[in-house]
Amino acid sequence: MTSKRSTATVATLDNGLEIILKPGHAAPVASFWIFYRVGSRNETPGLTGLSHWVEHMLFKGTARYPHGDFDRAVSRAGGMFNGMTWQDWTVYFETLPADRIALAIDVESDRMANAIFDPEETELERTVILSEREGSENNYFYRLQEDVQATAYTAHPYRHPVIGWKVDLHEITREDLYNHYRTYYTPSNAIAVATGDFDAAAMLDAITKQFGGLVSGPKPPVVRAREPEQQVERRVQLRGEDPTATYLQVFHTPAAKHPDFFPLVVLDSVLGGAKGMGLFGGSANNRSNRLYRTLVESQLAVDASSSYGPSVDPTLFSFSVTLAPATAHEAVEEAIWEMIGEVQRNGVTAAELARAIQQTKAQFAYSSESVTNQAYWLGFSEVVADLDWLDNWMARLAAVTSADVQRVAHHYLQPDRQTVGWYIPL
């Protein structure tokens, strides 16, 4: 069945594969993405890091495309490719000259069904992933983030790091990985997205030819875990040899489809500057935001930011601060609460609201300019929400009022909803 939604053509094959097509003829380039509805959200204690590891293994080849063959083929064709795993999704993409995009469709259909998971390659990848994790652990702020996240969530799998806990990475087997692959990396759990210089009907035929014969796969287990409402503040203190003190503060906030999502996006922009929120989005000059004025201009900190983004399940709104050398953590915490209290009491000014909305719109536009970025946004939006959410992004953002921002600041940024982390140099 095929339908038209906004500027995209949407179809679903008999095996459950969702297809989203958005032709555009500004340049002779096309991008092809496969999103799988699987990430660390779908993992259980003892098996954390499965999705990230499987993502790596799908680059290790099939019988038709042995390890390295696809890389060389894309390079010869003048294209680029990558794969990524996050809490809610795993994705692979290729961007190529439009007349060579069939290579991407062929490879993605092949590794969806025929990845080898060679035992020797699996063990080699264990070493690679453990090394990647240990490298991250050398950064004390990474460790603080990981500990704060695991403390903020008590029940939901968002508490687990995407890369997995080290103890699990030592114990996971080739069979664990292959079972995860066969459960989640299937047509019925995937979204194929194509953007760029092509005819929609011809592209749909090409995707159907390559993917239509694949077995739909089992119905993946439903994520039933729900995080209980936090009713008491939680704290983490980490000490180490790095001389730079840092501060992290997070609050439980709703998922992408919740009505308060867009007011919280504007609050994030007012407090910490506008962000693109996409995989390739940047951030605006943040010197006009309240965090910068409160902490950096006052010389309490050398850097300060806030963060909030779209997710399938309720997520975290965060403040991250790198303290100035002589600053106490208590002073940063007090200053942040004074800033929050001001918004809760008086809202934001008309000028702040207008600037936050305008800059966020600009970042959204910048992060969806190229065919690669457009494909990302289409697939990502369908995973965390739906295409209507994406189509109405600008209108919903523009509809946010100062009263909305004040309301969400008051409701979500409360002491009993917070988890605070201090990294304290020895």
NUGUMAR-973189 format. One record per residue (C-alpha): x, y, z; residue in one letter. Coordinates in steps of 0.1 Angstrom, whole numbers, plus 5000, padded with zeros to 4 digits. Layout:
XYZA...
This chain:
500050005000M501350344990T500350685003S501351045001K502251235033R503451595029S506351575004T507151205011A505750884995T505150625022V504650245016A504649925035T505649595020L503849265028D506749165051N506249475072G509049695058L508150065060E509450275031I509650655030I510750824998L511451194992K512751274957P514651594951G516551704920H518751984932A521851764928A522551414912P522951254946V520851004966A520950875002S519650545014F519050465051W517850165070I516550235105F515949945129Y513749995159R516349865183V518950015206G519950005243S516250055251R515649695240N518349535261E518149365295T520649335324P523349095315G523049165278L523649535276T525649655245G524149395222L522749645197S525949835194H527949515190W525549385163V525849715145E529649645143H529149285131M526949385102L530049565088F531949225088K530349105057G528148845041T528848565016A528048794987R529949095002Y532948965022P534549185048H535849495031G534249444997D531349685003F533649955017D535749944986R532749944963A531250254980V534650434977S535050344940R531550474935A532450814951G530050764981G530150765019M528550525044F528250475082N526250305109G525250415144M523450295174T521550495200W519050425228Q516050395204D517450295171W520250145150T520850285115V522950235084Y523250465055F524950525022E525050855002T526150794966L525850944931P522250894922A522950654894D524750424918R522250414947I521350054938A524549944954L523250064988A519849894984I521549564974D523949575004V521449665030E518949395019S521849145019D523049215054R519549245068M519248865061A522748725056N525248865080A527748595089I528848665125F532048465121D533148345156P536748475151E535548815139E533148825169T535948775194E538149035176L535249285178E534849215216R538449345220T537649645198V534549735218I536149685252L539049905241S536450175230E534750155263R538050175283E539050475263G535850655272S536350555309E539650765309N537351065307N535951155341Y533051345327F532051035306Y532150835339R530051105356L527451105329Q527250725329E526850715367D524250995368V522250835340Q522250495359A521150675391T518450885375A516750575360Y515950295384T513750075362A513850185325H516650045302P517650405293Y519850365325R522250135305H525050285284P524650225246V528050055245I527049825274G528449755308W531949615308K530949305328V528349225301D530749285272L533049015287H530248755289E528148815257I528448525233T528248485195R524848315200E523548615221D524548845193L523048635165Y519748585183N519548965188H520249005151Y517548755140R515048915164T515349285156Y517149325123Y514249225101T511849385076P508949415100S511249605125N512849835099A512250155080I513850215046A514350585037V515550725003A516051094995T517551264965G517651254927D515350964917F511850884905D509650764934A507950484915A511250344902A512850364937M509850184953L510149914927D513949874933A513449854971I510549614967T512649394944K515549364969Q513649355002F510149214993G511248854994G512848865028L511048695057V509348945079S510848815111G509448755146P507549025165K510149175189P509449185226P507649495238V509549725261V507249715291R509549895316A508250235328R510250455350E508450535383P507950895391E511051025409Q510051175443Q513351235459V516551395447E519551175440R523251255441R526451115427V529951225437Q532951105416L536551185425R539651145403G542951275392E541751505364D542151865378P539052005360T535851995381A532551935364T528851935373Y525851755358L522251795367Q519351605351V515551615354F512951365342H511051505312T508651355286P509151185252A508951335218A505151285213K504151455246H502451795243P505151945265D508051845242F508052175222F507852405252P510752215267L512752255234V512152635237V513152625274L516352445265D517052705238S516452995263V518652845290L521452685269G521152805233G519452655202A520452315189K519852135157G518751825176M519451605146G522451375141L524251645121F522851955138G525052215155G524252485180S523852855177A526053115194N525053065230N526353385246R522853535248S521453235267N520853245305R523352975314L526153165297Y525253485314R524753315348T527853105349L530353195323V530153575324E530153565362S533353355359Q531953065379L532452835349A534452815317V531652635299D527952555305A525252395284S521852245285S520451945266S517051795257Y516151585227G513451365211P513151005223S510550715223V510150715261D510550985287P514051125288T516251365307L516751745305F520351815316S522752095326F526452035321S529052275335V532852285335T533752485366L536352765368A539452665388P538452835421A534652765419T532852545444A530152305432H527752455457E528152795440A527252655406V524252465419E522952765437E523352985406A521452735384I518552715409W518453095410E518253095372M515552825371I513553015399G513553335378E511953155349V509452975371Q508453305388R508453535358N508653335326G510753445297V510753775279T509053825245A512553895230A513953575245E511053365233L511253505198A515053455196R514853105210A512152995185I513853165155Q517253025163Q515852675169T514052695135K517352795119A519252505135Q516452265124F516752405088A520552375088Y520352015101S518051905073S519552075042E521351795024S519751475011V521751275038T520351485066N516751485052Q516851105051A518051095087Y515251325099W512551125080L513550795095G514450925129F511151105132S509250785123E511150595150V510650845179V507250985169A505850985133D505951185101L503151415112D505351515141W508051615116L505651785092D504352005120N507652075137W507852435127M504152515135A504352345169R507552525178L506152865167A502952805188A504952795221V504153085244T506053235273S503353085296A504052745282D507752785289V507152905324Q504752615331R507052335320V509952495339A507852495370H506552145365H509651955355Y512552145370L511952055406Q514351935433P512551605438D512851525401R516651595399Q519751385399T522951585405V526551465398G529751635409W533151545396Y535651655423I539351655416P541451485443L
